Amino acid sequence: MKKRIAAIVLCVFCLLAIAGCSQSKPDAETAQPTAAQETGDYLTTISGTYEELFPQLAKAEYRDLWIDATTPLVGAENAETATDTLLAMCMAEPYGAEAAEKYAADPDSMAFNCYFLGGVAKFLMDGDTITVKMNEHVDYNGKTYPIAALPENLMDIIQAGGLVKAMRKRNGLD
């Protein structure tokens, strides 16, 4: 179980590192904060088309980046396996009640389904308001879209403020 937790933490760390490295340097014109940014209204500044992250990161063209990132942590002899494990941990198929049932029966097989739901492959953001009511629905542009409930253990992680805080609470350290 400790290996699974370590793999999840490593996965999150790698994602944050990749996301940070993929940001481009803003030019002088866009470097100035907008009125929306100064007031904290960041949603109106978000625009663009977004695709599922892990299918993109799992492409063969990024394999060497994963290997390079895992090698210092697990050694060259284990880098391929670690990369495969990290990607598999974020690209699991079961979701919702099916995942809760599967992982309750075999907690050591737990992985995350990090895909968009409802058959969505990409989505477009154009500064509108999005409201999420966890385990119930998403309100966007005057329409309500139902969403599947997250398993209780994932809700505990979210409500605790992240995996590390949830584990500290679970182990009586906080």
Phi, psi and omega in degrees: 000323179297326179293322179296314180297317179297321179294319179295314179298317178298320179299312179298317179300315180297320179297316179296321179295316180295317180298318180294322181284340184271355180283135180272156179287126180290147176281171185300327182291321182267355182288336180286132180294142178275170177300322179296320180291322181294329180268358179086009180271068186286333184300325181289346180266353182275129175208157178130176179253134184241137178245162178302134187289307189292322174300328177289314181291338181275358180298149182304327182295342179256000185303315181296328176296317178296314181299315179299324181285327183273334184305312180296337183271325185237356182089154183299324183290340182248000186296318179299312181296317179298318179298313179300319180294314180300314180295318180295327181292342181248003183231039180286151181277315186293151180215154174064225184299323179298316179293318181300318179294315181297313185282337173293323179286329182216079185302331181288349179265006185300136175213172184248143173263101184259025179271159170293154181263166174070024178076010180283130178258332176205159177219160184247128175253134179219040172080009177278168181276135176238130177239128180247124172254101186311136178067010180231291186199166173241130175256125181215126174054042177081003180241152179247130180241121179291149177231154179286150177287141175279149176301150183304322182294326177287323176297322177300318179296314180297312183292333178282344180099018177129170185297315182297314180296322179296318180291322178296318179295314181299325182266011176071022181270348177234000000 
